[in-house]
Amino acid sequence: MLSQPEETAARQELVEVCRLLYKRSYLCGTEGNLSLRLSSGQLLSTASQTCKGRIKPNQILLSDLEG
C-alpha cells in the first residue's frame, strides 16, 4: 500500500504535468485524460470534463486496475 505522503506527492506531480501540457497547448480545456501508475499498483487519473489547466490534487481519482 502507498503511504499518504507518497500519494500526495504523486497527485501534485500529475497536476503539474497537466498544467504544463495545458500551458504548452498540448491539451485544450477538458480534452483527454492523464494517468499515473503508483508503486502500489493503483492508478491516479484525471477525471473527464475537468480543465487540465485548472485541475487540483483533490480532483485526481484513485482506482485500482479493476476500476
Stockholm file with secondary structure:
# STOCKHOLM 1.0

chainA/1-67         MLSQPEETAARQELVEVCRLLYKRSYLCGTEGNLSLRLSSGQLLSTASQTCKGRIKPNQILLSDLEG
#=GR chainA/1-67 SS CCCHHHHHHHHHHHHHHHHHHHHTTSSCTTCCCCEEECTTSCEEECCTTCCTTSCCGGGSEEECTTC
#=GC SS_cons        CCCHHHHHHHHHHHHHHHHHHHHTTSSCTTCCCCEEECTTSCEEECCTTCCTTSCCGGGSEEECTTC
//
